[in-house]
Amino acid sequence: MKLLMKVVFSSILVMFLSNVMNGVHVDNFTTSIIVAIVLGLLNIFVKPILVLFTLPVTVFTLGLFLLFINALLILLCTKIVGGFTVDSFFDALIFSTVLSFLQSIMYRLINEEKK
């Protein structure tokens, strides 16, 4: 049930950000649910591999390279999911940063309500 709530909240955030940001476009709510699921799967399976291969750069930049990796995952998600487009790398960088920040707030609120 908690996983379903996270997917729904993530899809709501994706729709919200697509309405707020000019460079991010989502066709409908169903597409935002698919985007949330695909981003979750990319974060589980692809991100650890990218982090491992780019570990020296990540350490050298004190972790800031992880923002670049998150933006790459957003751009990869646009290639996988039809109806989800991001205009530029900069838009993907801002989108991924704001989405991660808002997700952490929402997940914290979900966990506090369950206690």
C-alpha positions in Angstrom: 0.0 0.0 0.0 2.9 2.3 0.8 4.4 1.7 -2.6 1.2 2.5 -4.3 0.9 5.8 -2.4 4.5 6.7 -3.4 3.7 6.1 -7.1 0.5 8.1 -6.9 2.2 11.0 -5.1 5.1 10.9 -7.5 2.8 11.0 -10.5 0.9 13.9 -9.0 4.2 15.7 -8.6 5.2 15.0 -12.2 1.9 16.4 -13.4 2.3 19.5 -11.1 5.9 20.1 -12.3 4.9 19.7 -16.0 2.3 22.4 -15.4 4.7 24.7 -13.6 7.8 24.2 -15.8 7.8 25.3 -19.5 10.3 22.7 -20.7 8.5 19.6 -19.3 5.5 18.2 -21.0 3.2 15.3 -19.9 0.2 14.3 -22.0 -2.1 13.1 -19.2 -2.3 11.6 -15.7 -1.9 8.0 -17.0 1.4 9.1 -18.6 2.6 10.6 -15.4 1.9 7.4 -13.6 4.0 5.5 -16.2 6.7 8.1 -15.8 6.7 7.6 -12.0 7.0 3.9 -12.4 9.7 4.1 -15.1 11.7 6.6 -13.0 11.5 4.3 -10.0 12.7 1.3 -12.0 15.5 3.4 -13.5 16.6 4.5 -10.1 16.6 0.9 -8.8 18.4 -0.8 -11.7 20.3 1.8 -13.8 21.3 4.5 -11.3 23.5 2.2 -9.2 25.5 1.1 -12.2 26.0 4.7 -13.4 27.1 5.7 -9.9 29.5 2.9 -9.7 31.1 3.7 -13.1 31.3 7.4 -12.3 32.4 7.1 -8.7 35.8 8.9 -9.2 34.0 11.9 -10.8 31.3 11.8 -8.1 33.9 11.9 -5.4 36.0 14.6 -7.1 32.9 16.8 -7.5 31.8 16.1 -3.9 28.6 14.4 -5.1 27.4 17.1 -7.5 27.8 14.7 -10.4 24.8 12.8 -9.1 22.7 15.7 -10.3 24.0 15.1 -13.8 23.2 11.4 -13.4 19.6 12.2 -12.3 19.2 14.5 -15.3 20.4 11.7 -17.6 17.9 9.3 -16.1 15.1 11.9 -16.8 16.3 12.1 -20.4 16.4 8.3 -20.7 12.8 8.2 -19.3 11.7 10.6 -22.1 13.0 8.0 -24.6 11.2 5.2 -23.0 7.8 6.8 -22.2 5.8 8.2 -25.0 3.9 11.4 -24.1 6.6 12.6 -21.8 9.1 15.1 -23.2 11.8 17.4 -21.7 13.1 20.1 -24.0 16.7 20.4 -22.8 19.3 19.0 -20.5 19.0 22.0 -18.2 15.2 21.5 -18.0 15.9 17.8 -17.0 18.4 18.9 -14.4 15.9 21.4 -12.8 13.0 18.9 -13.1 15.0 16.1 -11.4 16.2 18.3 -8.6 12.8 19.8 -7.8 11.1 16.4 -8.2 13.6 14.7 -5.8 13.2 17.5 -3.3 9.4 17.4 -3.4 9.4 13.6 -3.2 11.5 13.6 -0.1 9.1 16.0 1.6 6.1 13.9 0.5 7.6 10.7 1.6 8.5 12.2 5.0 4.9 13.3 5.4 3.7 9.8 4.5 6.0 8.2 7.0 5.0 10.6 9.8 1.3 10.0 9.2 1.8 6.2 9.6 3.4 6.6 13.1 
